[in-house]
């Protein structure tokens, strides 16, 4: 048990340090963004366009589920007409960034970790270094930049679909008229508090994008032990991303809304 704890602590500290150093090296390579723009656009397409379907389905049903549960709870107090306001606040501030980050972590983040891990165990990373090609500039930086830029965009998209899903539930199951629902939505978004919710949500999306892509690249570069190691790195990337996203989600909310 003690040996396991020592190994767990060592791996946690080593992984965190490796990821932070990798992120710092990526920041230093941002000067090459223009030259790697095509690869960045490719990563934006993979992270964003290829994920639209699953994000759409999850966002719509999340809005419907939240709207139904919130509406049923508020109905006891005769306030079911407020679900538009409640959904706008919840989706914009918290649920859309969180939901989008977890979806992309499980789909795109795992793929990034598996791809880089395969390159690592097949010695392609070593071959790049032998040819004096920086793996961070060639592989890591485009993925982190492209992924991080697309997460806030998908957050806005998920918020819109979630609000629309809540509107459908409000109209057909709770008797909340569309005009009343969208009036509350527009008033909230146009208010100062609504604008704060929006930029906090976008900031969370950007931070979550950096976290998921950095963790995925870090686990991929630390892959060993052949095909078995690729599977372990992929699983570890998803688990770690989930935990770190949850932690930083709380921290950011506490900072902006304390």
C-alpha positions in Angstrom: 0.0 0.0 0.0 2.8 2.4 0.9 4.6 1.6 -2.3 1.5 2.2 -4.3 1.0 5.6 -2.6 4.6 6.5 -3.3 4.2 5.6 -6.9 0.9 7.5 -7.2 2.4 10.6 -5.7 5.5 10.4 -7.9 3.5 9.9 -11.1 1.2 12.8 -10.1 4.0 15.2 -9.4 6.0 14.1 -12.4 3.0 14.3 -14.8 1.9 17.7 -13.5 5.5 19.1 -13.9 5.9 17.6 -17.3 2.6 19.1 -18.5 3.4 22.5 -17.1 6.8 22.5 -18.8 5.2 21.3 -22.0 2.7 24.1 -21.8 5.4 26.7 -21.2 7.4 25.3 -24.2 4.2 25.6 -26.3 3.8 29.3 -25.3 7.4 29.9 -26.5 6.6 28.3 -29.8 3.6 30.6 -30.4 5.9 32.7 -32.6 5.5 30.0 -35.2 1.7 30.2 -35.3 1.7 31.8 -38.8 3.9 29.2 -40.3 1.8 26.4 -38.7 -1.5 28.0 -39.6 -2.6 25.1 -41.9 -2.1 22.5 -39.3 -3.8 24.7 -36.7 -6.8 25.0 -39.0 -6.8 21.2 -39.5 -6.9 20.8 -35.7 -9.7 23.3 -35.4 -11.7 21.3 -38.0 -11.0 18.1 -36.1 -11.9 19.5 -32.7 -14.8 21.7 -33.8 -16.6 20.6 -37.0 -16.1 16.8 -36.4 -17.6 17.2 -32.9 -20.7 19.2 -33.9 -23.0 16.2 -34.0 -22.3 14.9 -30.5 -22.1 18.4 -29.0 -25.5 19.2 -30.6 -27.2 16.1 -29.3 -25.9 16.4 -25.8 -26.6 20.2 -25.6 -30.2 19.9 -26.8 -31.0 17.1 -24.3 -29.1 18.8 -21.5 -31.2 21.9 -22.0 -34.4 19.8 -22.2 -33.5 17.8 -19.0 -32.5 20.9 -17.1 -35.5 22.8 -18.2 -37.9 20.0 -17.3 -36.4 19.4 -13.8 -36.1 23.1 -13.1 -39.6 23.7 -14.4 -41.2 20.9 -12.3 -39.4 22.3 -9.2 -40.5 25.9 -9.9 -44.0 24.8 -10.7 -44.6 24.1 -7.0 -44.1 27.8 -6.4 -45.9 29.0 -9.5 -42.7 30.2 -11.0 -42.2 27.9 -13.9 -42.1 30.9 -16.2 -38.6 31.6 -14.9 -37.0 28.6 -16.5 -35.7 30.7 -19.4 -33.8 32.9 -16.9 -32.5 29.9 -14.9 -31.4 28.0 -18.0 -29.6 31.0 -19.5 -27.6 31.6 -16.3 -26.7 27.9 -15.8 -25.8 27.1 -19.3 -23.8 30.2 -20.0 -21.9 30.3 -16.8 -21.2 26.7 -16.0 -22.9 23.8 -17.9 -21.9 24.6 -21.5 -18.1 25.0 -20.9 -18.1 22.0 -18.5 -20.2 19.8 -20.8 -18.2 20.8 -24.0 -14.9 20.2 -22.3 -15.9 16.7 -21.1 -17.3 15.7 -24.5 -14.1 16.9 -26.3 -11.9 15.3 -23.7 -13.5 11.9 -24.3 -13.5 12.2 -28.1 -10.8 14.5 -29.3 -8.5 14.5 -26.3 -8.3 10.7 -26.2 -7.6 10.7 -30.0 -4.7 13.2 -29.5 -3.2 11.1 -26.7 -3.5 7.9 -28.7 -2.0 9.6 -31.9 1.0 11.1 -30.1 1.4 8.0 -28.0 1.6 5.8 -31.1 4.2 8.2 -32.6 6.2 7.9 -29.4 6.3 4.2 -29.1 7.0 3.8 -32.8 10.0 6.2 -32.3 8.6 8.8 -34.7 9.2 11.5 -32.0 12.8 10.4 -31.6 13.2 10.6 -35.4 11.9 14.2 -35.4 14.5 15.1 -32.7 17.3 13.4 -34.7 16.3 15.6 -37.7 16.5 18.7 -35.4 12.7 19.2 -35.6 11.2 20.3 -32.4 8.2 18.0 -31.5 6.6 20.8 -29.5 6.5 23.1 -32.5 5.7 20.4 -35.0 3.1 18.4 -33.1 2.0 19.9 -29.8 1.6 23.6 -30.5 -0.9 23.3 -33.4 -3.0 20.9 -31.4 -3.2 23.0 -28.3 -3.8 26.2 -30.2 -6.5 24.7 -32.5 -8.2 22.9 -29.7 -8.2 25.8 -27.3 -9.7 28.2 -29.9 -12.6 25.9 -30.8 -13.8 25.1 -27.3 -15.2 28.6 -26.6 -16.9 28.6 -30.0 -18.6 25.2 -29.2 -19.6 26.6 -25.7 -21.6 29.4 -27.4 -23.1 26.8 -29.8 -24.0 24.5 -27.0 -25.6 27.3 -25.0 -27.8 28.3 -27.9 -29.0 24.7 -28.5 -29.5 24.1 -24.8 -31.7 27.3 -24.5 -33.7 26.1 -27.5 -34.1 22.7 -26.0 -35.4 24.3 -22.8 -37.8 26.4 -24.8 -39.4 23.3 -26.4 -39.9 21.6 -23.0 -41.2 24.9 -21.5 -43.8 25.2 -24.3 -45.1 21.7 -24.6 -44.6 20.3 -21.1 -44.8 23.2 -18.7 -47.0 25.6 -20.6 -44.5 28.4 -20.7 -45.1 30.6 -23.8 -42.2 31.1 -26.2 -42.5 34.9 -25.9 -42.2 34.8 -22.1 -39.3 32.4 -22.3 -37.2 34.2 -24.8 -38.0 37.6 -23.2 -36.3 36.4 -20.1 -33.4 35.0 -22.1 -32.8 38.2 -24.0 -33.2 40.4 -20.9 -30.6 38.3 -19.0 -28.1 38.2 -21.9 -28.4 42.0 -22.4 -27.9 42.8 -18.7 -24.5 43.4 -17.1 -24.7 40.1 -15.1 -25.6 38.3 -18.3 -22.5 39.7 -20.1 -20.4 38.7 -17.1 -21.8 35.1 -17.4 -20.9 35.1 -21.1 -17.3 36.2 -20.7 -16.8 33.9 -17.7 -18.2 31.0 -19.7 -15.9 31.8 -22.7 -12.9 32.1 -20.4 -13.7 28.8 -18.8 -14.0 27.3 -22.3 -10.6 28.6 -23.3 -9.0 27.4 -20.1 -10.6 24.0 -20.3 -9.4 23.8 -23.9 -5.8 24.4 -22.8 -6.2 21.9 -20.0 -7.6 19.0 -22.1 -5.2 19.5 -25.0 -2.1 19.9 -22.8 -3.0 16.8 -20.7 -3.6 14.8 -23.9 -0.3 15.8 -25.5 1.6 15.3 -22.2 0.3 11.8 -21.7 1.0 11.0 -25.4 4.6 12.1 -25.1 5.1 10.1 -21.9 3.8 6.9 -23.4 5.9 3.7 -23.0 5.5 0.0 -23.3 4.1 -0.3 -26.8 0.5 -0.8 -27.6 -0.5 -1.4 -24.0 1.1 1.9 -23.0 -0.9 3.7 -25.7 -4.2 2.4 -24.2 -3.0 3.3 -20.7 -2.0 6.8 -21.7 -5.3 7.4 -23.5 -7.3 6.4 -20.5 -5.1 8.4 -18.2 -5.5 11.5 -20.4 -9.3 11.3 -20.2 -9.4 10.7 -16.4 -6.9 13.4 -15.6 -8.7 15.9 -17.9 -12.0 15.2 -16.2 -10.5 15.8 -12.7 -8.6 18.9 -13.6 -11.5 20.5 -15.5 -13.8 19.9 -12.5 -11.2 21.5 -10.2 -10.5 24.5 -12.3 -14.2 25.0 -13.0 -14.8 25.4 -9.3 -11.8 27.7 -8.9 -12.8 30.0 -11.7 -16.4 30.3 -10.5 -15.1 31.0 -7.0 -12.8 33.8 -8.3 -15.4 35.5 -10.4 -18.5 35.1 -8.2 -17.3 35.1 -4.6 
